[in-house]
Amino acid sequence: MNDVAPVATRKGKFSPFKWDDALLLDGQLSEDERAIRDAAHEFCQDKLFPRVLMANRLESSTAKS
């Protein structure tokens, strides 16, 4: 016996979920704001990510407790 009722789907009522822009903020940004966002993303990928990756590999931290 199956006591669980099937979940109703609402196909067509909602657009597909966008994981990279969950709150749909990208469409609300001006061109200048997009440029700032892209520059910050590039900085994080070029400068910060390699440091975090290396710290993770070495299991080290610069945080003082």
N, CA, C and O atoms as a GROMACS GRO file, in nm:
protein
  260
    1MET      N    1   0.084  -0.118   0.000
    1MET     CA    2   0.000   0.000   0.000
    1MET      C    3   0.088   0.124   0.000
    1MET      O    4   0.184   0.132   0.075
    2ASN      N    5   0.054   0.216  -0.082
    2ASN     CA    6   0.127   0.341  -0.094
    2ASN      C    7   0.044   0.453  -0.032
    2ASN      O    8  -0.056   0.495  -0.090
    3ASP      N    9   0.086   0.501   0.084
    3ASP     CA   10   0.012   0.605   0.154
    3ASP      C   11   0.056   0.746   0.116
    3ASP      O   12  -0.004   0.844   0.161
    4VAL      N   13   0.159   0.757   0.033
    4VAL     CA   14   0.211   0.888  -0.004
    4VAL      C   15   0.142   0.935  -0.131
    4VAL      O   16   0.143   0.866  -0.233
    5ALA      N   17   0.082   1.053  -0.123
    5ALA     CA   18   0.015   1.110  -0.240
    5ALA      C   19   0.119   1.167  -0.335
    5ALA      O   20   0.220   1.222  -0.290
    6PRO      N   21   0.098   1.155  -0.464
    6PRO     CA   22   0.194   1.211  -0.559
    6PRO      C   23   0.198   1.363  -0.550
    6PRO      O   24   0.096   1.428  -0.525
    7VAL      N   25   0.316   1.418  -0.570
    7VAL     CA   26   0.335   1.562  -0.565
    7VAL      C   27   0.292   1.622  -0.698
    7VAL      O   28   0.338   1.579  -0.804
    8ALA      N   29   0.206   1.721  -0.693
    8ALA     CA   30   0.161   1.787  -0.815
    8ALA      C   31   0.272   1.876  -0.869
    8ALA      O   32   0.336   1.950  -0.794
    9THR      N   33   0.294   1.869  -0.997
    9THR     CA   34   0.394   1.955  -1.060
    9THR      C   35   0.325   2.072  -1.128
    9THR      O   36   0.210   2.063  -1.170
   10ARG      N   37   0.397   2.180  -1.136
   10ARG     CA   38   0.342   2.302  -1.196
   10ARG      C   39   0.421   2.338  -1.320
   10ARG      O   40   0.476   2.448  -1.328
   11LYS      N   41   0.427   2.250  -1.414
   11LYS     CA   42   0.503   2.277  -1.535
   11LYS      C   43   0.438   2.392  -1.611
   11LYS      O   44   0.316   2.399  -1.624
   12GLY      N   45   0.521   2.481  -1.660
   12GLY     CA   46   0.472   2.592  -1.738
   12GLY      C   47   0.445   2.718  -1.657
   12GLY      O   48   0.447   2.828  -1.712
   13LYS      N   49   0.420   2.704  -1.528
   13LYS     CA   50   0.390   2.822  -1.447
   13LYS      C   51   0.517   2.894  -1.404
   13LYS      O   52   0.518   3.017  -1.395
   14PHE      N   53   0.625   2.818  -1.378
   14PHE     CA   54   0.750   2.876  -1.334
   14PHE      C   55   0.857   2.852  -1.439
   14PHE      O   56   0.856   2.752  -1.511
   15SER      N   57   0.950   2.946  -1.447
   15SER     CA   58   1.063   2.926  -1.538
   15SER      C   59   1.164   2.834  -1.469
   15SER      O   60   1.161   2.819  -1.347
   16PRO      N   61   1.252   2.773  -1.545
   16PRO     CA   62   1.353   2.684  -1.485
   16PRO      C   63   1.442   2.761  -1.387
   16PRO      O   64   1.474   2.878  -1.410
   17PHE      N   65   1.481   2.694  -1.279
   17PHE     CA   66   1.563   2.757  -1.176
   17PHE      C   67   1.705   2.780  -1.228
   17PHE      O   68   1.764   2.692  -1.291
   18LYS      N   69   1.759   2.899  -1.202
   18LYS     CA   70   1.895   2.934  -1.243
   18LYS      C   71   1.983   2.935  -1.120
   18LYS      O   72   1.972   3.024  -1.035
   19TRP      N   73   2.071   2.836  -1.108
   19TRP     CA   74   2.157   2.826  -0.991
   19TRP      C   75   2.257   2.939  -0.982
   19TRP      O   76   2.291   2.982  -0.872
   20ASP      N   77   2.305   2.989  -1.095
   20ASP     CA   78   2.405   3.096  -1.092
   20ASP      C   79   2.344   3.234  -1.064
   20ASP      O   80   2.417   3.328  -1.033
   21ASP      N   81   2.212   3.247  -1.074
   21ASP     CA   82   2.144   3.373  -1.044
   21ASP      C   83   2.008   3.340  -0.981
   21ASP      O   84   1.903   3.368  -1.039
   22ALA      N   85   2.013   3.281  -0.862
   22ALA     CA   86   1.892   3.229  -0.798
   22ALA      C   87   1.787   3.337  -0.771
   22ALA      O   88   1.667   3.310  -0.780
   23LEU      N   89   1.831   3.458  -0.739
   23LEU     CA   90   1.736   3.566  -0.708
   23LEU      C   91   1.708   3.655  -0.828
   23LEU      O   92   1.640   3.758  -0.816
   24LEU      N   93   1.759   3.616  -0.944
   24LEU     CA   94   1.740   3.690  -1.069
   24LEU      C   95   1.785   3.836  -1.056
   24LEU      O   96   1.719   3.928  -1.105
   25LEU      N   97   1.898   3.855  -0.990
   25LEU     CA   98   1.951   3.990  -0.970
   25LEU      C   99   2.025   4.042  -1.092
   25LEU      O  100   2.037   4.163  -1.109
   26ASP      N  101   2.074   3.954  -1.176
   26ASP     CA  102   2.154   3.996  -1.291
   26ASP      C  103   2.076   4.091  -1.382
   26ASP      O  104   2.133   4.186  -1.436
   27GLY      N  105   1.949   4.065  -1.399
   27GLY     CA  106   1.867   4.150  -1.485
   27GLY      C  107   1.841   4.287  -1.427
   27GLY      O  108   1.796   4.377  -1.498
   28GLN      N  109   1.866   4.305  -1.298
   28GLN     CA  110   1.841   4.433  -1.232
   28GLN      C  111   1.965   4.522  -1.225
   28GLN      O  112   1.957   4.637  -1.182
   29LEU      N  113   2.081   4.467  -1.267
   29LEU     CA  114   2.206   4.544  -1.258
   29LEU      C  115   2.223   4.633  -1.380
   29LEU      O  116   2.185   4.598  -1.491
   30SER      N  117   2.281   4.751  -1.355
   30SER     CA  118   2.316   4.839  -1.467
   30SER      C  119   2.447   4.789  -1.529
   30SER      O  120   2.511   4.699  -1.474
   31GLU      N  121   2.485   4.844  -1.639
   31GLU     CA  122   2.609   4.804  -1.707
   31GLU      C  123   2.731   4.829  -1.619
   31GLU      O  124   2.824   4.748  -1.616
   32ASP      N  125   2.732   4.942  -1.547
   32ASP     CA  126   2.842   4.972  -1.455
   32ASP      C  127   2.849   4.871  -1.341
   32ASP      O  128   2.958   4.827  -1.303
   33GLU      N  129   2.733   4.835  -1.287
   33GLU     CA  130   2.730   4.737  -1.178
   33GLU      C  131   2.777   4.600  -1.225
   33GLU      O  132   2.843   4.528  -1.150
   34ARG      N  133   2.743   4.563  -1.348
   34ARG     CA  134   2.792   4.436  -1.404
   34ARG      C  135   2.944   4.439  -1.420
   34ARG      O  136   3.011   4.339  -1.395
   35ALA      N  137   2.997   4.554  -1.463
   35ALA     CA  138   3.142   4.566  -1.479
   35ALA      C  139   3.213   4.551  -1.345
   35ALA      O  140   3.318   4.486  -1.336
   36ILE      N  141   3.158   4.612  -1.240
   36ILE     CA  142   3.216   4.600  -1.106
   36ILE      C  143   3.208   4.456  -1.058
   36ILE      O  144   3.304   4.403  -1.004
   37ARG      N  145   3.092   4.391  -1.078
   37ARG     CA  146   3.076   4.251  -1.039
   37ARG      C  147   3.177   4.161  -1.111
   37ARG      O  148   3.238   4.074  -1.050
   38ASP      N  149   3.194   4.184  -1.240
   38ASP     CA  150   3.288   4.103  -1.318
   38ASP      C  151   3.432   4.127  -1.275
   38ASP      O  152   3.512   4.033  -1.270
   39ALA      N  153   3.466   4.253  -1.244
   39ALA     CA  154   3.603   4.284  -1.199
   39ALA      C  155   3.630   4.219  -1.063
   39ALA      O  156   3.739   4.166  -1.040
   40ALA      N  157   3.532   4.223  -0.973
   40ALA     CA  158   3.549   4.159  -0.842
   40ALA      C  159   3.562   4.008  -0.857
   40ALA      O  160   3.644   3.947  -0.789
   41HIS      N  161   3.485   3.949  -0.944
   41HIS     CA  162   3.493   3.804  -0.968
   41HIS      C  163   3.629   3.767  -1.025
   41HIS      O  164   3.690   3.668  -0.983
   42GLU      N  165   3.678   3.845  -1.121
   42GLU     CA  166   3.809   3.818  -1.180
   42GLU      C  167   3.921   3.831  -1.076
   42GLU      O  168   4.012   3.749  -1.073
   43PHE      N  169   3.913   3.933  -0.990
   43PHE     CA  170   4.012   3.949  -0.884
   43PHE      C  171   4.012   3.829  -0.790
   43PHE      O  172   4.118   3.776  -0.755
   44CYS      N  173   3.894   3.787  -0.750
   44CYS     CA  174   3.884   3.672  -0.659
   44CYS      C  175   3.940   3.546  -0.722
   44CYS      O  176   4.010   3.469  -0.656
   45GLN      N  177   3.911   3.524  -0.848
   45GLN     CA  178   3.961   3.403  -0.915
   45GLN      C  179   4.112   3.409  -0.937
   45GLN      O  180   4.180   3.308  -0.923
   46ASP      N  181   4.164   3.526  -0.971
   46ASP     CA  182   4.308   3.539  -1.002
   46ASP      C  183   4.395   3.551  -0.878
   46ASP      O  184   4.504   3.494  -0.874
   47LYS      N  185   4.350   3.624  -0.778
   47LYS     CA  186   4.436   3.654  -0.662
   47LYS      C  187   4.402   3.572  -0.537
   47LYS      O  188   4.492   3.521  -0.471
   48LEU      N  189   4.274   3.560  -0.506
   48LEU     CA  190   4.236   3.496  -0.380
   48LEU      C  191   4.225   3.344  -0.390
   48LEU      O  192   4.271   3.273  -0.302
   49PHE      N  193   4.165   3.295  -0.497
   49PHE     CA  194   4.142   3.152  -0.510
   49PHE      C  195   4.271   3.070  -0.504
   49PHE      O  196   4.272   2.967  -0.435
   50PRO      N  197   4.380   3.109  -0.571
   50PRO     CA  198   4.504   3.030  -0.559
   50PRO      C  199   4.556   3.024  -0.415
   50PRO      O  200   4.608   2.920  -0.374
   51ARG      N  201   4.543   3.132  -0.339
   51ARG     CA  202   4.588   3.132  -0.200
   51ARG      C  203   4.503   3.039  -0.114
   51ARG      O  204   4.555   2.966  -0.030
   52VAL      N  205   4.373   3.043  -0.135
   52VAL     CA  206   4.283   2.956  -0.059
   52VAL      C  207   4.309   2.810  -0.095
   52VAL      O  208   4.312   2.724  -0.007
   53LEU      N  209   4.327   2.783  -0.221
   53LEU     CA  210   4.354   2.647  -0.266
   53LEU      C  211   4.483   2.593  -0.205
   53LEU      O  212   4.487   2.480  -0.158
   54MET      N  213   4.589   2.675  -0.206
   54MET     CA  214   4.717   2.632  -0.149
   54MET      C  215   4.706   2.613   0.003
   54MET      O  216   4.761   2.517   0.057
   55ALA      N  217   4.638   2.702   0.070
   55ALA     CA  218   4.619   2.690   0.215
   55ALA      C  219   4.541   2.562   0.248
   55ALA      O  220   4.569   2.495   0.348
   56ASN      N  221   4.445   2.530   0.165
   56ASN     CA  222   4.368   2.408   0.187
   56ASN      C  223   4.456   2.286   0.166
   56ASN      O  224   4.449   2.190   0.243
   57ARG      N  225   4.538   2.288   0.063
   57ARG     CA  226   4.627   2.174   0.037
   57ARG      C  227   4.728   2.155   0.149
   57ARG      O  228   4.760   2.042   0.184
   58LEU      N  229   4.777   2.265   0.204
   58LEU     CA  230   4.877   2.258   0.310
   58LEU      C  231   4.814   2.249   0.449
   58LEU      O  232   4.885   2.238   0.549
   59GLU      N  233   4.683   2.253   0.452
   59GLU     CA  234   4.608   2.250   0.578
   59GLU      C  235   4.656   2.357   0.673
   59GLU      O  236   4.678   2.331   0.792
   60SER      N  237   4.672   2.476   0.621
   60SER     CA  238   4.717   2.588   0.704
   60SER      C  239   4.614   2.699   0.702
   60SER      O  240   4.525   2.703   0.618
   61SER      N  241   4.629   2.788   0.798
   61SER     CA  242   4.541   2.902   0.809
   61SER      C  243   4.619   3.020   0.864
   61SER      O  244   4.709   3.003   0.945
   62THR      N  245   4.584   3.139   0.819
   62THR     CA  246   4.649   3.258   0.872
   62THR      C  247   4.565   3.322   0.981
   62THR      O  248   4.604   3.423   1.039
   63ALA      N  249   4.449   3.265   1.010
   63ALA     CA  250   4.361   3.319   1.113
   63ALA      C  251   4.422   3.294   1.252
   63ALA      O  252   4.472   3.186   1.280
   64LYS      N  253   4.415   3.395   1.336
   64LYS     CA  254   4.465   3.385   1.473
   64LYS      C  255   4.349   3.358   1.566
   64LYS      O  256   4.247   3.426   1.558
   65SER      N  257   4.361   3.259   1.652
   65SER     CA  258   4.254   3.226   1.746
   65SER      C  259   4.285   3.282   1.883
   65SER      O  260   4.206   3.264   1.975
   0.00000   0.00000   0.00000
